[in-house]
Structures are given as structure tokens and as C-alpha cells.
Amino acid sequence: MSEERGKTKAAYPPPPLPRRPERPEEWRWPPPTPLPVTPTEDISRVLKQILDRLDSIEKRLGSIEKLLTEKQPAL
């Protein structure tokens, strides 16, 4: 019986490994896009807006956390 198994294994060769497609190096990654030139005042204004939004989100999360801890006792 072991001889029969050896014969069936030899009858089916292992499948070939898939080949990687060959491409030129410049096709792999696009060139980086330069950042637009923006005035410093605009950058400061945008950062201020982001910080204000993050502060409001943090306050809302704090109130949600407070509500959840009041409703469910700590385990």
C-alpha cells in the first residue's frame, strides 16, 4: 500500500511557483508630489482650527466617559 502512495505522488508534480511580474523600477512608486506653497499665516490658522476641534472632541469624550462610569459600576 505504501508503494501505491509513492507512485501517485510521483504522478502529480508540485505546482510551479507564481512568477512576479517584471516591471521597470519607475513603475513601482509614483514620484512624490511637492507640497503647495502656503503662507505661514494660513498654516497657523489651520493648526489653530485643528486644535480647537480636538479640544471640543476631547470635552465630548470626557462627558461620554463620565456618563458611562456613572451608569455602570467599575468591575
PyMOL Python script that loads the backbone (N, CA, C, O; Angstrom):
from pymol import cmd

cmd.read_pdbstr("""\
ATOM      1  N   MET A   1       0.823  -1.193   0.000  1.00  0.00           N
ATOM      2  CA  MET A   1       0.000   0.000   0.000  1.00  0.00           C
ATOM      3  C   MET A   1       0.862   1.250   0.000  1.00  0.00           C
ATOM      4  O   MET A   1       0.502   2.243  -0.632  1.00  0.00           O
ATOM      5  N   SER A   2       1.988   1.222   0.693  1.00  0.00           N
ATOM      6  CA  SER A   2       2.854   2.385   0.695  1.00  0.00           C
ATOM      7  C   SER A   2       3.486   2.597  -0.676  1.00  0.00           C
ATOM      8  O   SER A   2       3.813   3.726  -1.042  1.00  0.00           O
ATOM      9  N   GLU A   3       3.660   1.510  -1.441  1.00  0.00           N
ATOM     10  CA  GLU A   3       4.213   1.648  -2.794  1.00  0.00           C
ATOM     11  C   GLU A   3       3.227   2.375  -3.701  1.00  0.00           C
ATOM     12  O   GLU A   3       3.634   3.153  -4.565  1.00  0.00           O
ATOM     13  N   GLU A   4       1.917   2.122  -3.507  1.00  0.00           N
ATOM     14  CA  GLU A   4       0.908   2.785  -4.325  1.00  0.00           C
ATOM     15  C   GLU A   4       0.887   4.286  -4.046  1.00  0.00           C
ATOM     16  O   GLU A   4       0.727   5.090  -4.965  1.00  0.00           O
ATOM     17  N   ARG A   5       1.046   4.660  -2.784  1.00  0.00           N
ATOM     18  CA  ARG A   5       1.061   6.084  -2.438  1.00  0.00           C
ATOM     19  C   ARG A   5       2.263   6.775  -3.070  1.00  0.00           C
ATOM     20  O   ARG A   5       2.143   7.895  -3.565  1.00  0.00           O
ATOM     21  N   GLY A   6       3.404   6.127  -3.059  1.00  0.00           N
ATOM     22  CA  GLY A   6       4.602   6.694  -3.669  1.00  0.00           C
ATOM     23  C   GLY A   6       4.424   6.915  -5.154  1.00  0.00           C
ATOM     24  O   GLY A   6       4.917   7.905  -5.695  1.00  0.00           O
ATOM     25  N   LYS A   7       3.732   6.015  -5.820  1.00  0.00           N
ATOM     26  CA  LYS A   7       3.500   6.141  -7.253  1.00  0.00           C
ATOM     27  C   LYS A   7       2.546   7.300  -7.549  1.00  0.00           C
ATOM     28  O   LYS A   7       2.754   8.036  -8.513  1.00  0.00           O
ATOM     29  N   THR A   8       1.505   7.471  -6.733  1.00  0.00           N
ATOM     30  CA  THR A   8       0.559   8.557  -7.007  1.00  0.00           C
ATOM     31  C   THR A   8       1.194   9.911  -6.736  1.00  0.00           C
ATOM     32  O   THR A   8       0.881  10.886  -7.419  1.00  0.00           O
ATOM     33  N   LYS A   9       2.077   9.986  -5.754  1.00  0.00           N
ATOM     34  CA  LYS A   9       2.753  11.252  -5.501  1.00  0.00           C
ATOM     35  C   LYS A   9       3.671  11.616  -6.655  1.00  0.00           C
ATOM     36  O   LYS A   9       3.763  12.786  -7.026  1.00  0.00           O
ATOM     37  N   ALA A  10       4.340  10.647  -7.217  1.00  0.00           N
ATOM     38  CA  ALA A  10       5.243  10.913  -8.333  1.00  0.00           C
ATOM     39  C   ALA A  10       4.466  11.293  -9.582  1.00  0.00           C
ATOM     40  O   ALA A  10       4.992  11.998 -10.443  1.00  0.00           O
ATOM     41  N   ALA A  11       3.219  10.836  -9.698  1.00  0.00           N
ATOM     42  CA  ALA A  11       2.424  11.127 -10.892  1.00  0.00           C
ATOM     43  C   ALA A  11       1.987  12.589 -10.931  1.00  0.00           C
ATOM     44  O   ALA A  11       1.734  13.119 -12.013  1.00  0.00           O
ATOM     45  N   TYR A  12       1.891  13.253  -9.777  1.00  0.00           N
ATOM     46  CA  TYR A  12       1.448  14.637  -9.718  1.00  0.00           C
ATOM     47  C   TYR A  12       2.586  15.522  -9.225  1.00  0.00           C
ATOM     48  O   TYR A  12       2.843  15.572  -8.022  1.00  0.00           O
ATOM     49  N   PRO A  13       3.268  16.215 -10.117  1.00  0.00           N
ATOM     50  CA  PRO A  13       4.359  17.095  -9.671  1.00  0.00           C
ATOM     51  C   PRO A  13       3.781  18.319  -8.952  1.00  0.00           C
ATOM     52  O   PRO A  13       2.635  18.693  -9.198  1.00  0.00           O
ATOM     53  N   PRO A  14       4.553  18.933  -8.081  1.00  0.00           N
ATOM     54  CA  PRO A  14       4.044  20.117  -7.366  1.00  0.00           C
ATOM     55  C   PRO A  14       3.788  21.263  -8.340  1.00  0.00           C
ATOM     56  O   PRO A  14       4.484  21.388  -9.348  1.00  0.00           O
ATOM     57  N   PRO A  15       2.802  22.091  -8.047  1.00  0.00           N
ATOM     58  CA  PRO A  15       2.510  23.207  -8.957  1.00  0.00           C
ATOM     59  C   PRO A  15       3.673  24.191  -8.962  1.00  0.00           C
ATOM     60  O   PRO A  15       4.340  24.361  -7.942  1.00  0.00           O
ATOM     61  N   PRO A  16       3.923  24.835 -10.088  1.00  0.00           N
ATOM     62  CA  PRO A  16       5.034  25.803 -10.149  1.00  0.00           C
ATOM     63  C   PRO A  16       4.710  27.039  -9.319  1.00  0.00           C
ATOM     64  O   PRO A  16       3.546  27.405  -9.162  1.00  0.00           O
ATOM     65  N   LEU A  17       5.739  27.670  -8.796  1.00  0.00           N
ATOM     66  CA  LEU A  17       5.568  28.889  -8.021  1.00  0.00           C
ATOM     67  C   LEU A  17       5.177  30.031  -8.952  1.00  0.00           C
ATOM     68  O   LEU A  17       5.688  30.114 -10.069  1.00  0.00           O
ATOM     69  N   PRO A  18       4.276  30.917  -8.512  1.00  0.00           N
ATOM     70  CA  PRO A  18       3.889  32.033  -9.391  1.00  0.00           C
ATOM     71  C   PRO A  18       5.054  32.997  -9.576  1.00  0.00           C
ATOM     72  O   PRO A  18       5.802  33.285  -8.642  1.00  0.00           O
ATOM     73  N   ARG A  19       5.188  33.486 -10.804  1.00  0.00           N
ATOM     74  CA  ARG A  19       6.258  34.429 -11.110  1.00  0.00           C
ATOM     75  C   ARG A  19       5.804  35.839 -10.808  1.00  0.00           C
ATOM     76  O   ARG A  19       4.646  36.201 -11.016  1.00  0.00           O
ATOM     77  N   ARG A  20       6.737  36.623 -10.314  1.00  0.00           N
ATOM     78  CA  ARG A  20       6.453  38.038 -10.111  1.00  0.00           C
ATOM     79  C   ARG A  20       6.521  38.747 -11.452  1.00  0.00           C
ATOM     80  O   ARG A  20       7.422  38.482 -12.248  1.00  0.00           O
ATOM     81  N   PRO A  21       5.596  39.629 -11.709  1.00  0.00           N
ATOM     82  CA  PRO A  21       5.679  40.371 -12.982  1.00  0.00           C
ATOM     83  C   PRO A  21       6.900  41.288 -12.973  1.00  0.00           C
ATOM     84  O   PRO A  21       7.199  41.946 -11.977  1.00  0.00           O
ATOM     85  N   GLU A  22       7.578  41.311 -14.081  1.00  0.00           N
ATOM     86  CA  GLU A  22       8.773  42.153 -14.177  1.00  0.00           C
ATOM     87  C   GLU A  22       8.359  43.532 -14.692  1.00  0.00           C
ATOM     88  O   GLU A  22       7.699  43.660 -15.723  1.00  0.00           O
ATOM     89  N   ARG A  23       8.761  44.544 -13.951  1.00  0.00           N
ATOM     90  CA  ARG A  23       8.433  45.921 -14.313  1.00  0.00           C
ATOM     91  C   ARG A  23       9.673  46.775 -14.154  1.00  0.00           C
ATOM     92  O   ARG A  23      10.564  46.448 -13.370  1.00  0.00           O
ATOM     93  N   PRO A  24       9.731  47.846 -14.878  1.00  0.00           N
ATOM     94  CA  PRO A  24      10.832  48.789 -14.636  1.00  0.00           C
ATOM     95  C   PRO A  24      10.684  49.438 -13.266  1.00  0.00           C
ATOM     96  O   PRO A  24       9.579  49.518 -12.729  1.00  0.00           O
ATOM     97  N   GLU A  25      11.775  49.892 -12.711  1.00  0.00           N
ATOM     98  CA  GLU A  25      11.775  50.475 -11.365  1.00  0.00           C
ATOM     99  C   GLU A  25      10.855  51.690 -11.255  1.00  0.00           C
ATOM    100  O   GLU A  25      10.239  51.897 -10.209  1.00  0.00           O
ATOM    101  N   GLU A  26      10.749  52.490 -12.306  1.00  0.00           N
ATOM    102  CA  GLU A  26       9.961  53.713 -12.193  1.00  0.00           C
ATOM    103  C   GLU A  26       8.455  53.426 -12.138  1.00  0.00           C
ATOM    104  O   GLU A  26       7.685  54.333 -11.821  1.00  0.00           O
ATOM    105  N   TRP A  27       8.017  52.223 -12.428  1.00  0.00           N
ATOM    106  CA  TRP A  27       6.606  51.880 -12.356  1.00  0.00           C
ATOM    107  C   TRP A  27       6.184  51.516 -10.944  1.00  0.00           C
ATOM    108  O   TRP A  27       4.988  51.496 -10.654  1.00  0.00           O
ATOM    109  N   ARG A  28       7.110  51.233 -10.074  1.00  0.00           N
ATOM    110  CA  ARG A  28       6.746  50.756  -8.741  1.00  0.00           C
ATOM    111  C   ARG A  28       6.111  51.855  -7.900  1.00  0.00           C
ATOM    112  O   ARG A  28       5.040  51.637  -7.333  1.00  0.00           O
ATOM    113  N   TRP A  29       6.721  53.010  -7.800  1.00  0.00           N
ATOM    114  CA  TRP A  29       6.217  54.092  -6.967  1.00  0.00           C
ATOM    115  C   TRP A  29       6.121  55.359  -7.799  1.00  0.00           C
ATOM    116  O   TRP A  29       7.025  55.663  -8.577  1.00  0.00           O
ATOM    117  N   PRO A  30       5.033  56.100  -7.642  1.00  0.00           N
ATOM    118  CA  PRO A  30       4.954  57.375  -8.365  1.00  0.00           C
ATOM    119  C   PRO A  30       5.907  58.384  -7.731  1.00  0.00           C
ATOM    120  O   PRO A  30       6.233  58.262  -6.550  1.00  0.00           O
ATOM    121  N   PRO A  31       6.344  59.346  -8.472  1.00  0.00           N
ATOM    122  CA  PRO A  31       7.244  60.354  -7.889  1.00  0.00           C
ATOM    123  C   PRO A  31       6.493  61.159  -6.828  1.00  0.00           C
ATOM    124  O   PRO A  31       5.283  61.352  -6.947  1.00  0.00           O
ATOM    125  N   PRO A  32       7.184  61.625  -5.806  1.00  0.00           N
ATOM    126  CA  PRO A  32       6.498  62.399  -4.756  1.00  0.00           C
ATOM    127  C   PRO A  32       5.969  63.720  -5.304  1.00  0.00           C
ATOM    128  O   PRO A  32       6.589  64.361  -6.152  1.00  0.00           O
ATOM    129  N   THR A  33       4.822  64.097  -4.799  1.00  0.00           N
ATOM    130  CA  THR A  33       4.216  65.344  -5.232  1.00  0.00           C
ATOM    131  C   THR A  33       4.697  66.461  -4.317  1.00  0.00           C
ATOM    132  O   THR A  33       4.623  66.323  -3.096  1.00  0.00           O
ATOM    133  N   PRO A  34       5.180  67.544  -4.865  1.00  0.00           N
ATOM    134  CA  PRO A  34       5.635  68.635  -3.990  1.00  0.00           C
ATOM    135  C   PRO A  34       4.452  69.278  -3.276  1.00  0.00           C
ATOM    136  O   PRO A  34       3.359  69.389  -3.832  1.00  0.00           O
ATOM    137  N   LEU A  35       4.687  69.694  -2.049  1.00  0.00           N
ATOM    138  CA  LEU A  35       3.642  70.366  -1.285  1.00  0.00           C
ATOM    139  C   LEU A  35       3.412  71.764  -1.843  1.00  0.00           C
ATOM    140  O   LEU A  35       4.355  72.425  -2.278  1.00  0.00           O
ATOM    141  N   PRO A  36       2.159  72.214  -1.831  1.00  0.00           N
ATOM    142  CA  PRO A  36       1.913  73.571  -2.328  1.00  0.00           C
ATOM    143  C   PRO A  36       2.499  74.599  -1.357  1.00  0.00           C
ATOM    144  O   PRO A  36       2.568  74.374  -0.149  1.00  0.00           O
ATOM    145  N   VAL A  37       2.906  75.701  -1.909  1.00  0.00           N
ATOM    146  CA  VAL A  37       3.468  76.772  -1.086  1.00  0.00           C
ATOM    147  C   VAL A  37       2.302  77.527  -0.449  1.00  0.00           C
ATOM    148  O   VAL A  37       1.466  78.109  -1.141  1.00  0.00           O
ATOM    149  N   THR A  38       2.265  77.504   0.879  1.00  0.00           N
ATOM    150  CA  THR A  38       1.198  78.204   1.591  1.00  0.00           C
ATOM    151  C   THR A  38       1.832  79.188   2.560  1.00  0.00           C
ATOM    152  O   THR A  38       2.885  78.908   3.134  1.00  0.00           O
ATOM    153  N   PRO A  39       1.210  80.314   2.741  1.00  0.00           N
ATOM    154  CA  PRO A  39       1.751  81.306   3.678  1.00  0.00           C
ATOM    155  C   PRO A  39       1.706  80.767   5.119  1.00  0.00           C
ATOM    156  O   PRO A  39       0.872  79.929   5.460  1.00  0.00           O
ATOM    157  N   THR A  40       2.609  81.263   5.933  1.00  0.00           N
ATOM    158  CA  THR A  40       2.706  80.830   7.326  1.00  0.00           C
ATOM    159  C   THR A  40       1.440  81.168   8.096  1.00  0.00           C
ATOM    160  O   THR A  40       1.046  80.424   8.994  1.00  0.00           O
ATOM    161  N   GLU A  41       0.797  82.282   7.757  1.00  0.00           N
ATOM    162  CA  GLU A  41      -0.429  82.678   8.461  1.00  0.00           C
ATOM    163  C   GLU A  41      -1.530  81.650   8.243  1.00  0.00           C
ATOM    164  O   GLU A  41      -2.285  81.334   9.163  1.00  0.00           O
ATOM    165  N   ASP A  42      -1.621  81.123   7.007  1.00  0.00           N
ATOM    166  CA  ASP A  42      -2.641  80.121   6.717  1.00  0.00           C
ATOM    167  C   ASP A  42      -2.378  78.838   7.492  1.00  0.00           C
ATOM    168  O   ASP A  42      -3.309  78.219   8.007  1.00  0.00           O
ATOM    169  N   ILE A  43      -1.123  78.440   7.577  1.00  0.00           N
ATOM    170  CA  ILE A  43      -0.777  77.230   8.306  1.00  0.00           C
ATOM    171  C   ILE A  43      -1.116  77.395   9.782  1.00  0.00           C
ATOM    172  O   ILE A  43      -1.658  76.480  10.401  1.00  0.00           O
ATOM    173  N   SER A  44      -0.803  78.544  10.341  1.00  0.00           N
ATOM    174  CA  SER A  44      -1.116  78.811  11.745  1.00  0.00           C
ATOM    175  C   SER A  44      -2.616  78.785  11.991  1.00  0.00           C
ATOM    176  O   SER A  44      -3.078  78.249  12.998  1.00  0.00           O
ATOM    177  N   ARG A  45      -3.371  79.361  11.074  1.00  0.00           N
ATOM    178  CA  ARG A  45      -4.831  79.393  11.208  1.00  0.00           C
ATOM    179  C   ARG A  45      -5.413  77.984  11.158  1.00  0.00           C
ATOM    180  O   ARG A  45      -6.283  77.644  11.960  1.00  0.00           O
ATOM    181  N   VAL A  46      -4.941  77.165  10.225  1.00  0.00           N
ATOM    182  CA  VAL A  46      -5.432  75.797  10.085  1.00  0.00           C
ATOM    183  C   VAL A  46      -5.075  74.976  11.322  1.00  0.00           C
ATOM    184  O   VAL A  46      -5.903  74.212  11.818  1.00  0.00           O
ATOM    185  N   LEU A  47      -3.853  75.128  11.819  1.00  0.00           N
ATOM    186  CA  LEU A  47      -3.459  74.401  13.024  1.00  0.00           C
ATOM    187  C   LEU A  47      -4.305  74.816  14.217  1.00  0.00           C
ATOM    188  O   LEU A  47      -4.662  73.970  15.037  1.00  0.00           O
ATOM    189  N   LYS A  48      -4.633  76.089  14.333  1.00  0.00           N
ATOM    190  CA  LYS A  48      -5.491  76.574  15.413  1.00  0.00           C
ATOM    191  C   LYS A  48      -6.873  75.948  15.314  1.00  0.00           C
ATOM    192  O   LYS A  48      -7.441  75.532  16.324  1.00  0.00           O
ATOM    193  N   GLN A  49      -7.418  75.880  14.100  1.00  0.00           N
ATOM    194  CA  GLN A  49      -8.725  75.253  13.907  1.00  0.00           C
ATOM    195  C   GLN A  49      -8.689  73.773  14.290  1.00  0.00           C
ATOM    196  O   GLN A  49      -9.624  73.275  14.917  1.00  0.00           O
ATOM    197  N   ILE A  50      -7.629  73.076  13.922  1.00  0.00           N
ATOM    198  CA  ILE A  50      -7.495  71.658  14.262  1.00  0.00           C
ATOM    199  C   ILE A  50      -7.433  71.480  15.776  1.00  0.00           C
ATOM    200  O   ILE A  50      -8.081  70.590  16.327  1.00  0.00           O
ATOM    201  N   LEU A  51      -6.655  72.326  16.447  1.00  0.00           N
ATOM    202  CA  LEU A  51      -6.557  72.226  17.907  1.00  0.00           C
ATOM    203  C   LEU A  51      -7.891  72.515  18.578  1.00  0.00           C
ATOM    204  O   LEU A  51      -8.245  71.858  19.557  1.00  0.00           O
ATOM    205  N   ASP A  52      -8.638  73.493  18.064  1.00  0.00           N
ATOM    206  CA  ASP A  52      -9.955  73.799  18.630  1.00  0.00           C
ATOM    207  C   ASP A  52     -10.903  72.612  18.473  1.00  0.00           C
ATOM    208  O   ASP A  52     -11.634  72.265  19.401  1.00  0.00           O
ATOM    209  N   ARG A  53     -10.884  71.998  17.303  1.00  0.00           N
ATOM    210  CA  ARG A  53     -11.742  70.830  17.079  1.00  0.00           C
ATOM    211  C   ARG A  53     -11.348  69.671  17.988  1.00  0.00           C
ATOM    212  O   ARG A  53     -12.212  68.993  18.545  1.00  0.00           O
ATOM    213  N   LEU A  54     -10.056  69.446  18.137  1.00  0.00           N
ATOM    214  CA  LEU A  54      -9.599  68.369  19.015  1.00  0.00           C
ATOM    215  C   LEU A  54      -9.999  68.632  20.465  1.00  0.00           C
ATOM    216  O   LEU A  54     -10.367  67.702  21.183  1.00  0.00           O
ATOM    217  N   ASP A  55      -9.933  69.870  20.893  1.00  0.00           N
ATOM    218  CA  ASP A  55     -10.361  70.216  22.262  1.00  0.00           C
ATOM    219  C   ASP A  55     -11.843  69.924  22.455  1.00  0.00           C
ATOM    220  O   ASP A  55     -12.242  69.371  23.481  1.00  0.00           O
ATOM    221  N   SER A  56     -12.665  70.296  21.466  1.00  0.00           N
ATOM    222  CA  SER A  56     -14.103  70.040  21.600  1.00  0.00           C
ATOM    223  C   SER A  56     -14.396  68.536  21.597  1.00  0.00           C
ATOM    224  O   SER A  56     -15.266  68.073  22.335  1.00  0.00           O
ATOM    225  N   ILE A  57     -13.688  67.790  20.788  1.00  0.00           N
ATOM    226  CA  ILE A  57     -13.852  66.330  20.768  1.00  0.00           C
ATOM    227  C   ILE A  57     -13.446  65.741  22.113  1.00  0.00           C
ATOM    228  O   ILE A  57     -14.123  64.856  22.636  1.00  0.00           O
ATOM    229  N   GLU A  58     -12.347  66.226  22.671  1.00  0.00           N
ATOM    230  CA  GLU A  58     -11.878  65.731  23.964  1.00  0.00           C
ATOM    231  C   GLU A  58     -12.905  66.015  25.059  1.00  0.00           C
ATOM    232  O   GLU A  58     -13.130  65.172  25.928  1.00  0.00           O
ATOM    233  N   LYS A  59     -13.527  67.189  25.025  1.00  0.00           N
ATOM    234  CA  LYS A  59     -14.557  67.520  26.016  1.00  0.00           C
ATOM    235  C   LYS A  59     -15.764  66.597  25.886  1.00  0.00           C
ATOM    236  O   LYS A  59     -16.302  66.121  26.886  1.00  0.00           O
ATOM    237  N   ARG A  60     -16.186  66.346  24.639  1.00  0.00           N
ATOM    238  CA  ARG A  60     -17.326  65.451  24.428  1.00  0.00           C
ATOM    239  C   ARG A  60     -17.008  64.030  24.894  1.00  0.00           C
ATOM    240  O   ARG A  60     -17.845  63.376  25.516  1.00  0.00           O
ATOM    241  N   LEU A  61     -15.795  63.555  24.593  1.00  0.00           N
ATOM    242  CA  LEU A  61     -15.399  62.218  25.047  1.00  0.00           C
ATOM    243  C   LEU A  61     -15.349  62.147  26.568  1.00  0.00           C
ATOM    244  O   LEU A  61     -15.713  61.129  27.157  1.00  0.00           O
ATOM    245  N   GLY A  62     -14.903  63.215  27.198  1.00  0.00           N
ATOM    246  CA  GLY A  62     -14.875  63.251  28.659  1.00  0.00           C
ATOM    247  C   GLY A  62     -16.272  63.142  29.240  1.00  0.00           C
ATOM    248  O   GLY A  62     -16.483  62.417  30.212  1.00  0.00           O
ATOM    249  N   SER A  63     -17.231  63.855  28.657  1.00  0.00           N
ATOM    250  CA  SER A  63     -18.601  63.782  29.172  1.00  0.00           C
ATOM    251  C   SER A  63     -19.210  62.399  28.919  1.00  0.00           C
ATOM    252  O   SER A  63     -19.950  61.890  29.761  1.00  0.00           O
ATOM    253  N   ILE A  64     -18.911  61.795  27.784  1.00  0.00           N
ATOM    254  CA  ILE A  64     -19.396  60.444  27.498  1.00  0.00           C
ATOM    255  C   ILE A  64     -18.803  59.452  28.486  1.00  0.00           C
ATOM    256  O   ILE A  64     -19.511  58.585  28.997  1.00  0.00           O
ATOM    257  N   GLU A  65     -17.519  59.574  28.757  1.00  0.00           N
ATOM    258  CA  GLU A  65     -16.860  58.688  29.711  1.00  0.00           C
ATOM    259  C   GLU A  65     -17.475  58.841  31.105  1.00  0.00           C
ATOM    260  O   GLU A  65     -17.679  57.855  31.814  1.00  0.00           O
ATOM    261  N   LYS A  66     -17.765  60.072  31.483  1.00  0.00           N
ATOM    262  CA  LYS A  66     -18.369  60.332  32.792  1.00  0.00           C
ATOM    263  C   LYS A  66     -19.747  59.682  32.876  1.00  0.00           C
ATOM    264  O   LYS A  66     -20.076  59.060  33.886  1.00  0.00           O
ATOM    265  N   LEU A  67     -20.558  59.819  31.822  1.00  0.00           N
ATOM    266  CA  LEU A  67     -21.881  59.199  31.795  1.00  0.00           C
ATOM    267  C   LEU A  67     -21.794  57.678  31.893  1.00  0.00           C
ATOM    268  O   LEU A  67     -22.570  57.052  32.614  1.00  0.00           O
ATOM    269  N   LEU A  68     -20.850  57.090  31.169  1.00  0.00           N
ATOM    270  CA  LEU A  68     -20.717  55.639  31.177  1.00  0.00           C
ATOM    271  C   LEU A  68     -20.263  55.116  32.527  1.00  0.00           C
ATOM    272  O   LEU A  68     -20.727  54.063  32.965  1.00  0.00           O
ATOM    273  N   THR A  69     -19.362  55.831  33.201  1.00  0.00           N
ATOM    274  CA  THR A  69     -18.904  55.372  34.512  1.00  0.00           C
ATOM    275  C   THR A  69     -19.990  55.534  35.573  1.00  0.00           C
ATOM    276  O   THR A  69     -20.024  54.776  36.542  1.00  0.00           O
ATOM    277  N   GLU A  70     -20.875  56.510  35.400  1.00  0.00           N
ATOM    278  CA  GLU A  70     -21.981  56.687  36.336  1.00  0.00           C
ATOM    279  C   GLU A  70     -23.026  55.581  36.165  1.00  0.00           C
ATOM    280  O   GLU A  70     -23.595  55.103  37.147  1.00  0.00           O
ATOM    281  N   LYS A  71     -23.275  55.179  34.922  1.00  0.00           N
ATOM    282  CA  LYS A  71     -24.288  54.159  34.655  1.00  0.00           C
ATOM    283  C   LYS A  71     -23.815  52.761  35.037  1.00  0.00           C
ATOM    284  O   LYS A  71     -24.588  51.980  35.592  1.00  0.00           O
ATOM    285  N   GLN A  72     -22.554  52.435  34.748  1.00  0.00           N
ATOM    286  CA  GLN A  72     -22.042  51.102  35.006  1.00  0.00           C
ATOM    287  C   GLN A  72     -20.974  51.180  36.109  1.00  0.00           C
ATOM    288  O   GLN A  72     -19.993  51.911  35.972  1.00  0.00           O
ATOM    289  N   PRO A  73     -21.164  50.439  37.181  1.00  0.00           N
ATOM    290  CA  PRO A  73     -20.131  50.443  38.212  1.00  0.00           C
ATOM    291  C   PRO A  73     -18.879  49.734  37.703  1.00  0.00           C
ATOM    292  O   PRO A  73     -18.960  48.816  36.888  1.00  0.00           O
ATOM    293  N   ALA A  74     -17.740  50.165  38.186  1.00  0.00           N
ATOM    294  CA  ALA A  74     -16.463  49.578  37.762  1.00  0.00           C
ATOM    295  C   ALA A  74     -16.383  48.135  38.236  1.00  0.00           C
ATOM    296  O   ALA A  74     -16.740  47.826  39.373  1.00  0.00           O
ATOM    297  N   LEU A  75     -15.918  47.267  37.370  1.00  0.00           N
ATOM    298  CA  LEU A  75     -15.807  45.841  37.723  1.00  0.00           C
ATOM    299  C   LEU A  75     -14.495  45.524  38.367  1.00  0.00           C
ATOM    300  O   LEU A  75     -14.244  44.373  38.723  1.00  0.00           O
TER     301      LEU A  75
END
""", "prot")
cmd.dss("prot")
cmd.show_as("cartoon", "prot")
cmd.util.cbc("prot")
cmd.orient("prot")
